[in-house]
Amino acid sequence: MSNYYTHATSDQLVPCSHEEYERLNELLMVDRFDEQECAIIHDFVLGYSSMSGGTECGAHLKSDDCGCATPDLLPPEFLVEFGKLLARNNIEYLTIGLAFSADKLAVGSHGGEYLRIYPNGKLVKPTITWEVPA
């Protein structure tokens, strides 16, 4: 039996103050439960780093170390506030890359996709259209 993983990283740092980062982190880490009282776990964390080695800092979204990132479970309140941060920084969207892997090579065990967070707080997955060769 294989262990399957989903890792995620955002493609850029979003400028923010430490206070904004702390507020976003609170919204990301809020305990949520479904109808059966089971915890809703998205396995994302918010990083905070200096930008290009300078004094300005920014936030970035990534999966935690367990490799079980589930973007569809991100808290809506977090997405709305993160979207506002994108808007304040005139960032059109934040792209998050997802990597699917397993500890054993098996059919369908590896792959990936991208998704975006927009200033309106919406999480959007792309629509992929395959061109059929003539």
N, CA, C and O atoms as a GROMACS GRO file, in nm:
protein
  536
    1MET      N    1   0.085  -0.119   0.000
    1MET     CA    2   0.000   0.000   0.000
    1MET      C    3   0.089   0.124   0.000
    1MET      O    4   0.189   0.129   0.072
    2SER      N    5   0.053   0.222  -0.078
    2SER     CA    6   0.130   0.346  -0.087
    2SER      C    7   0.075   0.453   0.006
    2SER      O    8  -0.044   0.454   0.040
    3ASN      N    9   0.162   0.542   0.045
    3ASN     CA   10   0.122   0.664   0.115
    3ASN      C   11   0.115   0.775   0.012
    3ASN      O   12   0.210   0.795  -0.064
    4TYR      N   13   0.004   0.845   0.007
    4TYR     CA   14  -0.016   0.951  -0.091
    4TYR      C   15  -0.002   1.088  -0.025
    4TYR      O   16  -0.041   1.106   0.090
    5TYR      N   17   0.055   1.184  -0.100
    5TYR     CA   18   0.082   1.317  -0.046
    5TYR      C   19   0.033   1.425  -0.142
    5TYR      O   20   0.032   1.406  -0.264
    6THR      N   21  -0.007   1.537  -0.085
    6THR     CA   22  -0.037   1.657  -0.164
    6THR      C   23   0.037   1.772  -0.100
    6THR      O   24   0.005   1.813   0.012
    7HIS      N   25   0.136   1.824  -0.170
    7HIS     CA   26   0.213   1.939  -0.122
    7HIS      C   27   0.172   2.062  -0.202
    7HIS      O   28   0.133   2.052  -0.318
    8ALA      N   29   0.180   2.178  -0.138
    8ALA     CA   30   0.137   2.302  -0.203
    8ALA      C   31   0.229   2.417  -0.165
    8ALA      O   32   0.278   2.424  -0.052
    9THR      N   33   0.253   2.507  -0.260
    9THR     CA   34   0.325   2.631  -0.233
    9THR      C   35   0.268   2.741  -0.321
    9THR      O   36   0.227   2.717  -0.434
   10SER      N   37   0.267   2.863  -0.267
   10SER     CA   38   0.224   2.977  -0.349
   10SER      C   39   0.344   3.026  -0.429
   10SER      O   40   0.459   2.998  -0.395
   11ASP      N   41   0.316   3.098  -0.537
   11ASP     CA   42   0.423   3.138  -0.629
   11ASP      C   43   0.489   3.271  -0.594
   11ASP      O   44   0.582   3.313  -0.663
   12GLN      N   45   0.444   3.337  -0.488
   12GLN     CA   46   0.505   3.464  -0.450
   12GLN      C   47   0.472   3.499  -0.306
   12GLN      O   48   0.379   3.444  -0.246
   13LEU      N   49   0.548   3.591  -0.251
   13LEU     CA   50   0.517   3.649  -0.121
   13LEU      C   51   0.423   3.766  -0.142
   13LEU      O   52   0.438   3.842  -0.238
   14VAL      N   53   0.327   3.781  -0.054
   14VAL     CA   54   0.233   3.893  -0.060
   14VAL      C   55   0.270   3.989   0.052
   14VAL      O   56   0.262   3.953   0.170
   15PRO      N   57   0.313   4.113   0.018
   15PRO     CA   58   0.354   4.208   0.122
   15PRO      C   59   0.246   4.229   0.227
   15PRO      O   60   0.129   4.248   0.195
   16CYS      N   61   0.289   4.224   0.354
   16CYS     CA   62   0.197   4.250   0.464
   16CYS      C   63   0.277   4.280   0.589
   16CYS      O   64   0.395   4.246   0.600
   17SER      N   65   0.211   4.343   0.684
   17SER     CA   66   0.272   4.370   0.814
   17SER      C   67   0.266   4.243   0.899
   17SER      O   68   0.194   4.149   0.865
   18HIS      N   69   0.340   4.242   1.007
   18HIS     CA   70   0.335   4.126   1.096
   18HIS      C   71   0.196   4.114   1.159
   18HIS      O   72   0.149   4.003   1.183
   19GLU      N   73   0.132   4.226   1.185
   19GLU     CA   74  -0.004   4.224   1.242
   19GLU      C   75  -0.103   4.162   1.143
   19GLU      O   76  -0.188   4.083   1.182
   20GLU      N   77  -0.091   4.199   1.014
   20GLU     CA   78  -0.179   4.140   0.911
   20GLU      C   79  -0.154   3.990   0.902
   20GLU      O   80  -0.248   3.911   0.892
   21TYR      N   81  -0.028   3.952   0.904
   21TYR     CA   82   0.006   3.808   0.901
   21TYR      C   83  -0.057   3.734   1.019
   21TYR      O   84  -0.117   3.628   1.000
   22GLU      N   85  -0.045   3.790   1.139
   22GLU     CA   86  -0.102   3.726   1.258
   22GLU      C   87  -0.253   3.710   1.244
   22GLU      O   88  -0.308   3.605   1.280
   23ARG      N   89  -0.321   3.812   1.194
   23ARG     CA   90  -0.467   3.806   1.176
   23ARG      C   91  -0.504   3.698   1.075
   23ARG      O   92  -0.595   3.619   1.099
   24LEU      N   93  -0.433   3.694   0.962
   24LEU     CA   94  -0.459   3.591   0.861
   24LEU      C   95  -0.434   3.452   0.919
   24LEU      O   96  -0.510   3.358   0.894
   25ASN      N   97  -0.328   3.439   0.995
   25ASN     CA   98  -0.294   3.310   1.054
   25ASN      C   99  -0.404   3.264   1.151
   25ASN      O  100  -0.437   3.145   1.156
   26GLU      N  101  -0.460   3.358   1.229
   26GLU     CA  102  -0.572   3.324   1.318
   26GLU      C  103  -0.690   3.270   1.239
   26GLU      O  104  -0.752   3.171   1.277
   27LEU      N  105  -0.722   3.336   1.128
   27LEU     CA  106  -0.834   3.293   1.045
   27LEU      C  107  -0.808   3.158   0.979
   27LEU      O  108  -0.900   3.077   0.962
   28LEU      N  109  -0.682   3.133   0.944
   28LEU     CA  110  -0.647   3.006   0.880
   28LEU      C  111  -0.654   2.891   0.979
   28LEU      O  112  -0.692   2.779   0.943
   29MET      N  113  -0.618   2.917   1.104
   29MET     CA  114  -0.606   2.810   1.204
   29MET      C  115  -0.731   2.792   1.290
   29MET      O  116  -0.727   2.715   1.386
   30VAL      N  117  -0.838   2.860   1.259
   30VAL     CA  118  -0.960   2.847   1.339
   30VAL      C  119  -1.012   2.703   1.333
   30VAL      O  120  -1.011   2.641   1.226
   31ASP      N  121  -1.055   2.650   1.446
   31ASP     CA  122  -1.110   2.515   1.450
   31ASP      C  123  -1.247   2.514   1.384
   31ASP      O  124  -1.334   2.595   1.418
   32ARG      N  125  -1.266   2.421   1.290
   32ARG     CA  126  -1.394   2.407   1.221
   32ARG      C  127  -1.435   2.260   1.225
   32ARG      O  128  -1.350   2.171   1.224
   33PHE      N  129  -1.568   2.237   1.229
   33PHE     CA  130  -1.619   2.102   1.238
   33PHE      C  131  -1.736   2.084   1.141
   33PHE      O  132  -1.808   2.179   1.112
   34ASP      N  133  -1.753   1.960   1.092
   34ASP     CA  134  -1.864   1.932   1.003
   34ASP      C  135  -1.989   1.893   1.083
   34ASP      O  136  -1.989   1.903   1.206
   35GLU      N  137  -2.093   1.848   1.014
   35GLU     CA  138  -2.220   1.814   1.079
   35GLU      C  139  -2.207   1.700   1.180
   35GLU      O  140  -2.284   1.692   1.275
   36GLN      N  141  -2.109   1.611   1.158
   36GLN     CA  142  -2.089   1.498   1.249
   36GLN      C  143  -1.986   1.530   1.358
   36GLN      O  144  -1.938   1.439   1.427
   37GLU      N  145  -1.953   1.659   1.374
   37GLU     CA  146  -1.858   1.704   1.476
   37GLU      C  147  -1.714   1.658   1.447
   37GLU      O  148  -1.631   1.655   1.538
   38CYS      N  149  -1.685   1.621   1.321
   38CYS     CA  150  -1.549   1.583   1.283
   38CYS      C  151  -1.473   1.710   1.243
   38CYS      O  152  -1.528   1.800   1.179
   39ALA      N  153  -1.348   1.715   1.281
   39ALA     CA  154  -1.265   1.831   1.248
   39ALA      C  155  -1.246   1.843   1.098
   39ALA      O  156  -1.224   1.743   1.029
   40ILE      N  157  -1.253   1.965   1.048
   40ILE     CA  158  -1.225   1.994   0.908
   40ILE      C  159  -1.079   2.039   0.902
   40ILE      O  160  -1.044   2.145   0.954
   41ILE      N  161  -0.995   1.958   0.840
   41ILE     CA  162  -0.852   1.985   0.839
   41ILE      C  163  -0.805   2.009   0.696
   41ILE      O  164  -0.816   1.921   0.611
   42HIS      N  165  -0.753   2.128   0.670
   42HIS     CA  166  -0.707   2.164   0.536
   42HIS      C  167  -0.558   2.143   0.518
   42HIS      O  168  -0.511   2.131   0.404
   43ASP      N  169  -0.480   2.138   0.626
   43ASP     CA  170  -0.335   2.115   0.625
   43ASP      C  171  -0.256   2.220   0.548
   43ASP      O  172  -0.157   2.188   0.483
   44PHE      N  173  -0.300   2.344   0.556
   44PHE     CA  174  -0.222   2.457   0.503
   44PHE      C  175  -0.167   2.538   0.619
   44PHE      O  176  -0.227   2.543   0.726
   45VAL      N  177  -0.053   2.600   0.597
   45VAL     CA  178   0.004   2.692   0.694
   45VAL      C  179   0.041   2.820   0.620
   45VAL      O  180   0.058   2.821   0.498
   46LEU      N  181   0.054   2.927   0.696
   46LEU     CA  182   0.091   3.057   0.640
   46LEU      C  183   0.233   3.087   0.683
   46LEU      O  184   0.263   3.092   0.802
   47GLY      N  185   0.321   3.107   0.586
   47GLY     CA  186   0.458   3.145   0.616
   47GLY      C  187   0.473   3.296   0.614
   47GLY      O  188   0.390   3.366   0.556
   48TYR      N  189   0.578   3.344   0.677
   48TYR     CA  190   0.607   3.488   0.680
   48TYR      C  191   0.757   3.503   0.663
   48TYR      O  192   0.834   3.456   0.746
   49SER      N  193   0.799   3.569   0.555
   49SER     CA  194   0.941   3.578   0.521
   49SER      C  195   0.976   3.717   0.473
   49SER      O  196   0.889   3.794   0.432
   50SER      N  197   1.106   3.748   0.479
   50SER     CA  198   1.151   3.875   0.420
   50SER      C  199   1.151   3.859   0.268
   50SER      O  200   1.176   3.751   0.215
   51MET      N  201   1.122   3.968   0.200
   51MET     CA  202   1.112   3.966   0.055
   51MET      C  203   1.246   4.006  -0.006
   51MET      O  204   1.296   4.116   0.018
   52SER      N  205   1.303   3.917  -0.084
   52SER     CA  206   1.429   3.941  -0.155
   52SER      C  207   1.540   3.986  -0.061
   52SER      O  208   1.623   4.069  -0.098
   53GLY      N  209   1.540   3.933   0.059
   53GLY     CA  210   1.645   3.966   0.154
   53GLY      C  211   1.637   4.106   0.212
   53GLY      O  212   1.727   4.148   0.285
   54GLY      N  213   1.531   4.178   0.181
   54GLY     CA  214   1.516   4.315   0.230
   54GLY      C  215   1.445   4.320   0.364
   54GLY      O  216   1.431   4.219   0.433
   55THR      N  217   1.401   4.439   0.400
   55THR     CA  218   1.333   4.458   0.528
   55THR      C  219   1.183   4.437   0.516
   55THR      O  220   1.116   4.414   0.617
   56GLU      N  221   1.129   4.445   0.395
   56GLU     CA  222   0.985   4.424   0.375
   56GLU      C  223   0.955   4.275   0.384
   56GLU      O  224   1.030   4.192   0.333
   57CYS      N  225   0.844   4.242   0.448
   57CYS     CA  226   0.807   4.101   0.467
   57CYS      C  227   0.676   4.070   0.396
   57CYS      O  228   0.598   4.160   0.363
   58GLY      N  229   0.652   3.942   0.374
   58GLY     CA  230   0.530   3.901   0.308
   58GLY      C  231   0.485   3.764   0.354
   58GLY      O  232   0.562   3.687   0.413
   59ALA      N  233   0.359   3.735   0.326
   59ALA     CA  234   0.299   3.607   0.362
   59ALA      C  235   0.294   3.517   0.239
   59ALA      O  236   0.281   3.564   0.126
   60HIS      N  237   0.304   3.387   0.264
   60HIS     CA  238   0.289   3.289   0.156
   60HIS      C  239   0.219   3.166   0.212
   60HIS      O  240   0.239   3.128   0.327
   61LEU      N  241   0.137   3.106   0.128
   61LEU     CA  242   0.057   2.991   0.167
   61LEU      C  243   0.129   2.864   0.121
   61LEU      O  244   0.180   2.859   0.009
   62LYS      N  245   0.134   2.764   0.207
   62LYS     CA  246   0.198   2.637   0.173
   62LYS      C  247   0.134   2.525   0.254
   62LYS      O  248   0.062   2.550   0.350
   63SER      N  249   0.162   2.401   0.212
   63SER     CA  250   0.111   2.288   0.288
   63SER      C  251   0.199   2.266   0.410
   63SER      O  252   0.316   2.306   0.412
   64ASP      N  253   0.143   2.203   0.511
   64ASP     CA  254   0.226   2.171   0.627
   64ASP      C  255   0.310   2.047   0.593
   64ASP      O  256   0.302   1.995   0.482
   65ASP      N  257   0.387   2.001   0.687
   65ASP     CA  258   0.482   1.893   0.661
   65ASP      C  259   0.418   1.757   0.634
   65ASP      O  260   0.485   1.669   0.580
   66CYS      N  261   0.292   1.738   0.670
   66CYS     CA  262   0.232   1.605   0.651
   66CYS      C  263   0.199   1.575   0.505
   66CYS      O  264   0.184   1.459   0.468
   67GLY      N  265   0.187   1.678   0.422
   67GLY     CA  266   0.160   1.656   0.281
   67GLY      C  267   0.019   1.614   0.251
   67GLY      O  268  -0.004   1.529   0.166
   68CYS      N  269  -0.078   1.674   0.321
   68CYS     CA  270  -0.218   1.639   0.301
   68CYS      C  271  -0.302   1.763   0.267
   68CYS      O  272  -0.418   1.772   0.308
   69ALA      N  273  -0.245   1.856   0.194
   69ALA     CA  274  -0.313   1.983   0.164
   69ALA      C  275  -0.444   1.960   0.089
   69ALA      O  276  -0.448   1.886  -0.009
   70THR      N  277  -0.549   2.025   0.137
   70THR     CA  278  -0.681   2.015   0.074
   70THR      C  279  -0.737   2.157   0.058
   70THR      O  280  -0.805   2.207   0.147
   71PRO      N  281  -0.708   2.222  -0.056
   71PRO     CA  282  -0.747   2.362  -0.072
   71PRO      C  283  -0.897   2.388  -0.062
   71PRO      O  284  -0.938   2.496  -0.018
   72ASP      N  285  -0.979   2.292  -0.100
   72ASP     CA  286  -1.124   2.312  -0.093
   72ASP      C  287  -1.173   2.329   0.051
   72ASP      O  288  -1.286   2.373   0.073
   73LEU      N  289  -1.089   2.295   0.149
   73LEU     CA  290  -1.128   2.307   0.290
   73LEU      C  291  -1.073   2.433   0.357
   73LEU      O  292  -1.091   2.451   0.477
   74LEU      N  293  -1.006   2.520   0.280
   74LEU     CA  294  -0.958   2.645   0.338
   74LEU      C  295  -1.077   2.726   0.390
   74LEU      O  296  -1.180   2.732   0.324
   75PRO      N  297  -1.065   2.787   0.508
   75PRO     CA  298  -1.177   2.863   0.564
   75PRO      C  299  -1.217   2.981   0.475
   75PRO      O  300  -1.131   3.058   0.433
   76PRO      N  301  -1.346   2.996   0.446
   76PRO     CA  302  -1.392   3.107   0.362
   76PRO      C  303  -1.351   3.243   0.417
   76PRO      O  304  -1.318   3.334   0.340
   77GLU      N  305  -1.353   3.259   0.550
   77GLU     CA  306  -1.316   3.387   0.611
   77GLU      C  307  -1.170   3.420   0.582
   77GLU      O  308  -1.135   3.536   0.559
   78PHE      N  309  -1.084   3.318   0.583
   78PHE     CA  310  -0.943   3.338   0.551
   78PHE      C  311  -0.929   3.382   0.406
   78PHE      O  312  -0.856   3.477   0.376
   79LEU      N  313  -0.999   3.314   0.315
   79LEU     CA  314  -0.988   3.347   0.173
   79LEU      C  315  -1.032   3.491   0.145
   79LEU      O  316  -0.971   3.560   0.065
   80VAL      N  317  -1.138   3.535   0.211
   80VAL     CA  318  -1.187   3.673   0.193
   80VAL      C  319  -1.081   3.773   0.240
   80VAL      O  320  -1.052   3.868   0.169
   81GLU      N  321  -1.024   3.752   0.358
   81GLU     CA  322  -0.923   3.844   0.411
   81GLU      C  323  -0.795   3.839   0.329
   81GLU      O  324  -0.731   3.942   0.308
   82PHE      N  325  -0.756   3.721   0.285
   82PHE     CA  326  -0.637   3.710   0.201
   82PHE      C  327  -0.660   3.782   0.068
   82PHE      O  328  -0.570   3.846   0.015
   83GLY      N  329  -0.782   3.770   0.015
   83GLY     CA  330  -0.818   3.842  -0.107
   83GLY      C  331  -0.806   3.992  -0.089
   83GLY      O  332  -0.761   4.062  -0.179
   84LYS      N  333  -0.847   4.043   0.027
   84LYS     CA  334  -0.836   4.187   0.056
   84LYS      C  335  -0.689   4.229   0.057
   84LYS      O  336  -0.654   4.338   0.010
   85LEU      N  337  -0.602   4.143   0.110
   85LEU     CA  338  -0.459   4.172   0.111
   85LEU      C  339  -0.406   4.177  -0.032
   85LEU      O  340  -0.324   4.263  -0.065
   86LEU      N  341  -0.451   4.086  -0.116
   86LEU     CA  342  -0.412   4.089  -0.257
   86LEU      C  343  -0.456   4.220  -0.321
   86LEU      O  344  -0.379   4.283  -0.394
   87ALA      N  345  -0.580   4.261  -0.295
   87ALA     CA  346  -0.633   4.385  -0.353
   87ALA      C  347  -0.553   4.507  -0.307
   87ALA      O  348  -0.521   4.594  -0.388
   88ARG      N  349  -0.521   4.514  -0.177
   88ARG     CA  350  -0.443   4.627  -0.125
   88ARG      C  351  -0.306   4.637  -0.190
   88ARG      O  352  -0.248   4.746  -0.200
   89ASN      N  353  -0.253   4.523  -0.233
   89ASN     CA  354  -0.121   4.520  -0.295
   89ASN      C  355  -0.129   4.519  -0.448
   89ASN      O  356  -0.028   4.499  -0.516
   90ASN      N  357  -0.250   4.540  -0.502
   90ASN     CA  358  -0.271   4.540  -0.648
   90ASN      C  359  -0.218   4.413  -0.713
   90ASN      O  360  -0.160   4.416  -0.821
   91ILE      N  361  -0.242   4.300  -0.646
   91ILE     CA  362  -0.204   4.171  -0.701
   91ILE      C  363  -0.329   4.108  -0.758
   91ILE      O  364  -0.429   4.090  -0.688
   92GLU      N  365  -0.324   4.074  -0.887
   92GLU     CA  366  -0.441   4.023  -0.959
   92GLU      C  367  -0.488   3.888  -0.905
   92GLU      O  368  -0.608   3.862  -0.900
   93TYR      N  369  -0.394   3.802  -0.864
   93TYR     CA  370  -0.426   3.672  -0.807
   93TYR      C  371  -0.299   3.611  -0.749
   93TYR      O  372  -0.188   3.653  -0.782
   94LEU      N  373  -0.316   3.513  -0.662
   94LEU     CA  374  -0.204   3.435  -0.609
   94LEU      C  375  -0.220   3.293  -0.661
   94LEU      O  376  -0.324   3.231  -0.642
   95THR      N  377  -0.118   3.243  -0.728
   95THR     CA  378  -0.121   3.107  -0.781
   95THR      C  379  -0.060   3.012  -0.679
   95THR      O  380   0.044   3.039  -0.620
   96ILE      N  381  -0.127   2.900  -0.660
   96ILE     CA  382  -0.077   2.794  -0.572
   96ILE      C  383  -0.058   2.670  -0.656
   96ILE      O  384  -0.149   2.626  -0.727
   97GLY      N  385   0.061   2.613  -0.648
   97GLY     CA  386   0.090   2.488  -0.719
   97GLY      C  387   0.073   2.371  -0.625
   97GLY      O  388   0.120   2.373  -0.511
   98LEU      N  389   0.004   2.269  -0.673
   98LEU     CA  390  -0.018   2.147  -0.595
   98LEU      C  391   0.058   2.033  -0.662
   98LEU      O  392   0.052   2.016  -0.784
   99ALA      N  393   0.128   1.955  -0.583
   99ALA     CA  394   0.200   1.838  -0.634
   99ALA      C  395   0.145   1.714  -0.566
   99ALA      O  396   0.141   1.705  -0.443
  100PHE      N  397   0.102   1.618  -0.646
  100PHE     CA  398   0.049   1.493  -0.595
  100PHE      C  399   0.156   1.386  -0.613
  100PHE      O  400   0.207   1.368  -0.724
  101SER      N  401   0.189   1.316  -0.507
  101SER     CA  402   0.291   1.212  -0.517
  101SER      C  403   0.260   1.098  -0.420
  101SER      O  404   0.168   1.106  -0.338
  102ALA      N  405   0.338   0.994  -0.431
  102ALA     CA  406   0.324   0.878  -0.343
  102ALA      C  407   0.463   0.820  -0.320
  102ALA      O  408   0.556   0.848  -0.394
  103ASP      N  409   0.474   0.738  -0.216
  103ASP     CA  410   0.605   0.678  -0.190
  103ASP      C  411   0.632   0.555  -0.277
  103ASP      O  412   0.741   0.498  -0.271
  104LYS      N  413   0.534   0.513  -0.356
  104LYS     CA  414   0.552   0.405  -0.453
  104LYS      C  415   0.494   0.450  -0.587
  104LYS      O  416   0.388   0.512  -0.591
  105LEU      N  417   0.564   0.418  -0.694
  105LEU     CA  418   0.511   0.451  -0.826
  105LEU      C  419   0.397   0.356  -0.860
  105LEU      O  420   0.414   0.234  -0.862
  106ALA      N  421   0.282   0.414  -0.886
  106ALA     CA  422   0.165   0.336  -0.923
  106ALA      C  423   0.085   0.417  -1.024
  106ALA      O  424   0.103   0.539  -1.034
  107VAL      N  425   0.000   0.352  -1.096
  107VAL     CA  426  -0.082   0.421  -1.194
  107VAL      C  427  -0.160   0.533  -1.127
  107VAL      O  428  -0.232   0.509  -1.030
  108GLY      N  429  -0.145   0.654  -1.177
  108GLY     CA  430  -0.218   0.769  -1.124
  108GLY      C  431  -0.166   0.825  -0.993
  108GLY      O  432  -0.232   0.908  -0.930
  109SER      N  433  -0.048   0.780  -0.949
  109SER     CA  434   0.000   0.821  -0.817
  109SER      C  435   0.068   0.958  -0.815
  109SER      O  436   0.090   1.013  -0.707
  110HIS      N  437   0.102   1.012  -0.929
  110HIS     CA  438   0.174   1.139  -0.935
  110HIS      C  439   0.105   1.235  -1.032
  110HIS      O  440   0.048   1.192  -1.133
  111GLY      N  441   0.111   1.362  -1.002
  111GLY     CA  442   0.051   1.462  -1.089
  111GLY      C  443   0.056   1.598  -1.022
  111GLY      O  444   0.135   1.619  -0.930
  112GLY      N  445  -0.026   1.687  -1.069
  112GLY     CA  446  -0.029   1.819  -1.009
  112GLY      C  447  -0.133   1.907  -1.075
  112GLY      O  448  -0.194   1.870  -1.175
  113GLU      N  449  -0.151   2.024  -1.017
  113GLU     CA  450  -0.242   2.123  -1.072
  113GLU      C  451  -0.212   2.258  -1.010
  113GLU      O  452  -0.135   2.268  -0.914
  114TYR      N  453  -0.272   2.360  -1.066
  114TYR     CA  454  -0.261   2.494  -1.012
  114TYR      C  455  -0.400   2.544  -0.975
  114TYR      O  456  -0.500   2.501  -1.032
  115LEU      N  457  -0.403   2.635  -0.880
  115LEU     CA  458  -0.527   2.706  -0.851
  115LEU      C  459  -0.489   2.848  -0.813
  115LEU      O  460  -0.372   2.876  -0.787
  116ARG      N  461  -0.587   2.935  -0.810
  116ARG     CA  462  -0.562   3.076  -0.779
  116ARG      C  463  -0.658   3.126  -0.674
  116ARG      O  464  -0.774   3.084  -0.666
  117ILE      N  465  -0.607   3.218  -0.593
  117ILE     CA  466  -0.692   3.295  -0.502
  117ILE      C  467  -0.700   3.435  -0.561
  117ILE      O  468  -0.597   3.496  -0.592
  118TYR      N  469  -0.821   3.487  -0.576
  118TYR     CA  470  -0.844   3.619  -0.634
  118TYR      C  471  -0.879   3.720  -0.525
  118TYR      O  472  -0.914   3.681  -0.414
  119PRO      N  473  -0.868   3.850  -0.556
  119PRO     CA  474  -0.899   3.954  -0.456
  119PRO      C  475  -1.041   3.946  -0.398
  119PRO      O  476  -1.065   3.999  -0.290
  120ASN      N  477  -1.134   3.881  -0.467
  120ASN     CA  478  -1.269   3.866  -0.412
  120ASN      C  479  -1.278   3.747  -0.316
  120ASN      O  480  -1.387   3.716  -0.266
  121GLY      N  481  -1.164   3.680  -0.289
  121GLY     CA  482  -1.163   3.569  -0.196
  121GLY      C  483  -1.202   3.435  -0.257
  121GLY      O  484  -1.216   3.336  -0.186
  122LYS      N  485  -1.220   3.432  -0.388
  122LYS     CA  486  -1.259   3.307  -0.454
  122LYS      C  487  -1.136   3.222  -0.486
  122LYS      O  488  -1.032   3.274  -0.527
  123LEU      N  489  -1.151   3.093  -0.466
  123LEU     CA  490  -1.050   2.994  -0.499
  123LEU      C  491  -1.093   2.932  -0.631
  123LEU      O  492  -1.201   2.875  -0.640
  124VAL      N  493  -1.008   2.943  -0.734
  124VAL     CA  494  -1.048   2.900  -0.868
  124VAL      C  495  -0.949   2.799  -0.923
  124VAL      O  496  -0.828   2.820  -0.920
  125LYS      N  497  -1.004   2.688  -0.972
  125LYS     CA  498  -0.922   2.588  -1.043
  125LYS      C  499  -0.941   2.611  -1.192
  125LYS      O  500  -1.050   2.647  -1.236
  126PRO      N  501  -0.835   2.590  -1.271
  126PRO     CA  502  -0.848   2.616  -1.415
  126PRO      C  503  -0.933   2.510  -1.484
  126PRO      O  504  -0.947   2.397  -1.437
  127THR      N  505  -0.989   2.550  -1.596
  127THR     CA  506  -1.056   2.456  -1.684
  127THR      C  507  -0.956   2.419  -1.793
  127THR      O  508  -0.907   2.506  -1.865
  128ILE      N  509  -0.927   2.292  -1.804
  128ILE     CA  510  -0.829   2.246  -1.902
  128ILE      C  511  -0.903   2.185  -2.020
  128ILE      O  512  -0.991   2.100  -2.004
  129THR      N  513  -0.865   2.229  -2.138
  129THR     CA  514  -0.924   2.176  -2.260
  129THR      C  515  -0.814   2.109  -2.342
  129THR      O  516  -0.713   2.172  -2.375
  130TRP      N  517  -0.833   1.985  -2.374
  130TRP     CA  518  -0.737   1.912  -2.456
  130TRP      C  519  -0.774   1.925  -2.601
  130TRP      O  520  -0.888   1.899  -2.641
  131GLU      N  521  -0.677   1.965  -2.680
  131GLU     CA  522  -0.699   1.972  -2.825
  131GLU      C  523  -0.681   1.835  -2.883
  131GLU      O  524  -0.579   1.770  -2.859
  132VAL      N  525  -0.778   1.788  -2.959
  132VAL     CA  526  -0.768   1.658  -3.022
  132VAL      C  527  -0.689   1.677  -3.151
  132VAL      O  528  -0.727   1.757  -3.236
  133PRO      N  529  -0.577   1.602  -3.166
  133PRO     CA  530  -0.497   1.619  -3.288
  133PRO      C  531  -0.574   1.576  -3.411
  133PRO      O  532  -0.655   1.484  -3.408
  134ALA      N  533  -0.548   1.645  -3.519
  134ALA     CA  534  -0.618   1.616  -3.646
  134ALA      C  535  -0.564   1.488  -3.708
  134ALA      O  536  -0.611   1.448  -3.815
   0.00000   0.00000   0.00000
